[in-house]
Amino acid sequence: WFVGEQGSKSAKESIAALQGIKGKPNEMVTIYRSAPKGSEINAGDWVSLSKEYAKQEGLHPDDPSLDLPVISKKVPASHVRFAGDSLEELGYYPPEPTPKAEAGILKDSTGRDLVLYHGTDKPEFDVFKPGWREPAIFLTPVEENAWKYAKGVGTPSPTARVEKMTVDMRNPLIVE
């Protein structure tokens, strides 16, 4: 691992934050990101534990009036992942939402329709038919995970694609 400049303000902020959450996955930590005005921090975004580092990343090379603002969010430490390189650049990965187990359109924890993704390497189809390849239909609320499944391991299929959908489920099997 490395930091941009040892002893810099951003390195000190990052290291101090990491030391504060070491062994405390439920500890709340503030994450930062430079982004256009009105943006939010989303799952999969790069983030920093250093406000200074996020500020530096948003500086425009020629025109300070075009610098991006720094946004922040308090999250449990377990939602932040280290890629193994810079201590100043991390990823924000909250847990996937758990759908409510009711018949009808699946909802997320806020009551909105839950958008799910299905990855496949098969040609176009209109209807899911469990049992064709697997005894179930695999869906995920994380589009990136669906792409990983669609592309498979090794040589990616030229027909790999991801379908975005909401699910109207009747008589669900609930497994606890």
C-alpha positions in Angstrom: 0.0 0.0 0.0 1.1 3.6 -0.4 -0.1 7.1 0.2 0.4 10.0 -2.2 2.8 12.0 -0.1 3.9 10.6 3.3 3.3 13.2 5.9 0.8 15.2 3.8 -2.5 16.3 5.3 -4.5 13.8 3.2 -2.2 10.9 4.3 -2.5 11.9 7.9 -6.3 12.1 7.7 -6.5 8.8 5.9 -4.2 6.9 8.4 -5.9 8.5 11.4 -9.4 7.4 10.2 -8.2 3.9 9.4 -6.6 3.6 12.9 -9.9 4.8 14.4 -11.9 2.1 12.7 -9.4 -0.8 12.9 -11.3 -3.9 14.3 -14.6 -1.9 14.5 -16.7 -2.8 11.4 -19.8 -1.1 12.9 -18.0 2.2 13.7 -19.4 5.1 11.8 -16.9 6.8 9.5 -17.2 9.8 7.2 -16.4 9.1 3.5 -15.7 11.9 1.0 -15.8 12.3 -2.7 -15.4 15.1 -5.2 -18.4 15.2 -7.5 -20.6 17.6 -9.5 -23.0 19.7 -7.4 -26.1 17.8 -6.5 -24.4 14.4 -6.7 -24.7 11.7 -4.0 -22.3 9.0 -3.0 -23.5 5.7 -4.5 -22.6 2.1 -4.1 -19.4 1.3 -6.1 -18.0 4.9 -6.0 -14.4 5.6 -5.1 -14.2 7.4 -1.8 -11.6 8.7 0.6 -11.5 8.9 4.3 -9.6 12.2 3.8 -11.6 15.3 3.0 -8.3 16.9 1.8 -7.7 14.1 -0.7 -11.2 14.3 -2.1 -10.7 18.1 -2.5 -7.5 17.6 -4.4 -9.1 15.0 -6.7 -11.8 17.6 -7.7 -9.4 20.5 -8.6 -9.7 21.6 -12.1 -6.2 21.9 -13.7 -6.8 25.4 -15.2 -9.9 27.1 -13.8 -10.6 27.1 -10.0 -14.2 28.1 -10.7 -14.7 24.6 -12.2 -13.4 22.8 -9.1 -15.8 20.1 -8.0 -17.3 20.3 -4.5 -16.6 17.7 -1.9 -19.6 15.6 -0.7 -19.6 13.4 2.3 -21.6 10.6 3.9 -21.5 8.8 7.3 -21.4 5.0 6.9 -20.4 1.9 8.9 -16.7 1.1 8.4 -17.7 -2.3 7.0 -19.2 -0.5 3.9 -15.7 0.8 2.9 -13.3 -1.5 1.1 -9.6 -1.2 0.4 -8.3 -2.2 -3.0 -4.8 -2.9 -1.7 -3.1 0.1 -3.3 -3.5 3.6 -2.0 -4.8 4.2 1.5 -6.4 7.4 0.3 -8.6 5.7 -2.3 -11.2 3.3 -1.2 -14.5 1.9 -2.5 -18.0 2.3 -1.0 -19.9 -1.0 -1.0 -23.0 -1.1 1.3 -24.8 -4.4 1.5 -27.2 -5.3 -1.2 -30.7 -4.3 -0.3 -32.9 -7.2 1.0 -36.3 -7.3 -0.8 -39.4 -7.6 1.3 -40.9 -11.0 0.9 -44.5 -10.2 -0.2 -46.4 -11.2 -3.3 -46.4 -8.5 -5.9 -43.8 -6.1 -7.1 -40.7 -6.4 -4.9 -39.9 -3.3 -3.0 -36.6 -2.0 -1.5 -36.3 -0.9 2.1 -37.6 2.6 1.3 -40.8 1.2 -0.4 -39.7 1.9 -4.0 -39.9 -0.7 -6.7 -36.7 -2.8 -6.4 -34.7 -2.7 -9.6 -33.0 -6.1 -10.2 -30.5 -7.2 -12.9 -30.2 -10.6 -14.7 -26.9 -11.5 -16.5 -27.0 -13.9 -19.3 -25.0 -15.0 -22.3 -28.0 -16.4 -24.1 -29.8 -14.8 -27.0 -33.0 -12.7 -26.5 -35.8 -14.2 -24.6 -39.2 -13.1 -23.2 -39.9 -15.6 -20.4 -37.7 -17.0 -17.6 -37.8 -20.8 -17.6 -36.2 -22.2 -14.4 -34.6 -25.6 -14.9 -33.1 -24.8 -18.3 -29.7 -24.2 -16.9 -30.3 -24.0 -13.2 -33.2 -24.8 -10.9 -33.7 -21.1 -10.2 -33.6 -17.6 -11.7 -30.7 -15.5 -10.5 -31.2 -11.8 -10.0 -29.2 -9.1 -8.2 -29.7 -5.5 -7.2 -26.1 -4.8 -8.3 -25.7 -4.4 -12.0 -21.9 -5.1 -11.9 -22.6 -8.5 -10.3 -25.0 -9.4 -13.2 -22.3 -8.4 -15.7 -19.8 -10.6 -14.0 -22.2 -13.6 -14.3 -23.1 -12.7 -17.9 -19.4 -12.5 -18.9 -18.5 -15.7 -17.0 -15.0 -16.7 -16.1 -12.3 -16.8 -18.7 -13.3 -15.9 -22.3 -16.3 -13.5 -22.3 -19.2 -14.5 -24.4 -19.9 -12.1 -27.3 -23.6 -12.4 -26.5 -23.2 -11.4 -22.8 -25.8 -8.9 -21.7 -27.7 -7.7 -18.7 -31.5 -7.2 -18.4 -32.8 -4.6 -16.0 -36.2 -5.3 -14.4 -38.7 -5.1 -11.6 -40.2 -8.4 -10.5 -43.8 -9.1 -9.9 -43.7 -12.2 -7.7 -46.7 -14.4 -6.8 -46.6 -17.1 -4.2 -42.9 -16.6 -3.3 -40.9 -19.3 -1.5 -39.4 -17.6 1.6 -36.3 -19.3 2.9 -35.0 -18.1 6.3 
